[in-house]
Amino acid sequence: MDPQGEVSAVHPSRAERLRSAPTGVLPYYLVVEATAVVLPFAVRSAAPAPREWLYLAILLGSAVVQTELSAKAERMQRFLAGNPHVSVSSVWFFAAALSTPPALASVLTVLIYGHLWLRMASVPGARLYRLTCSVATYVVTIFAARGVADLFGTGPGAPGVAATVAAGLTFFLVNTLLVMVGFKLHEPDRPLLSLAGSVSENVLDAATLCLGAVAAVLLTARPWLVPLLVLPIVLLRRGELGRRLELRAGRDHKTGLLTMAEWRTRAEAELSRAARAGGDCGILMLDLDHFKRVNDTHGHLAGDDVLRAVAGAVRGEVRIYDSVGRFGGEEFVVLLPGIGRVHSVAVAERIRDAVAELTVVAADGTRIAGLSVSIGVAVHPDAGRGVDEVLGAADKAVYAAKNAGRDRVCVSH
């Protein structure tokens, strides 16, 4: 995974960004980068053999060609990403970790990212310090993976199956953990698991490691066949971009929640399924109390930060297969398949408590607290059988909550 995924529309200086970063971010960056600098000197290894320099040249050339062929897709991927995204360059990093000394593999990492920076520096939100952190993260990952592979015994030939599998698992886990910790420090209120990436992203990450293992075998057997992997990797990147664009079409750009159209499609499917099976399906409607006051006091950009924080709080209190959407403005909707009235109210109360505990730090450092939501609960089939009926009942319950003093949950009758 690549920690360069997050993009900001604001462009303060690096010093300003680091000064305003949450506590722990700068020390973490420095520790990871210092570790990456020290490891090549602290871990002794034999001088690279001529064949290993050849491996380096082949991997570097293949990586440069792959970057050039997928430059447009890569730029768009980085522009769209709101999380650390999968870097297909890990194919070359993992191949180098298995077939060359880790110090040489680290040199390859620096060279590949240097070329990538030349091609991606113009992308909005591209940051040199993020690239430096990416390089350091991969260097630490490479040393960890090679250390595990060496425990199984590696020689001049292709690594064994056990060594390759163990090194691949280590590469995946160490890289994922380092990226997750960094982003958790940046966004303390964000659920940790949301930083691990989706199932499809982790499958893509595993696929790049499989290709890296293939590249390592080819290097030791038929090195001139390694460039044949370039085209499949380019297609892999473009396929991932297409998937992300498809997902983005159904997502609200401010909060990352489902658009109302996408949410309605899912709600109609779930209510139809519940009608056939004779089960319940809860729907919550949430209205952020006094949101206009936030915009008037702190500005609309701070208001957007609050909306994102509330969206994250809602997602953190529901199941992974529940659907959360943005109804419009400061209103949100939640679909709870298979849940009746009692449990729907319990979920609503958890969301209300989570929002009340939020302290949102805006881009200018302003801390916004004291937030609350009014929540209406309606359950299919008691409140109706169609989406509009159940949603309308939940909407009336929201108005009842607001009329009763706000910051409460009301249930439709």
Helices and strands as residue ranges (DSSP letters): H 14-20, H 25-42, H 50-69, H 71-80, H 90-99, H 102-120, H 128-151, H 161-186, G 192-196, H 199-221, G 223-229, H 230-249, H 260-277, E 281-288, H 291-298, H 300-316, E 323-328, E 331-337, H 341-356, E 360-361, E 367-368, E 373-380, H 387-403, E 409-411
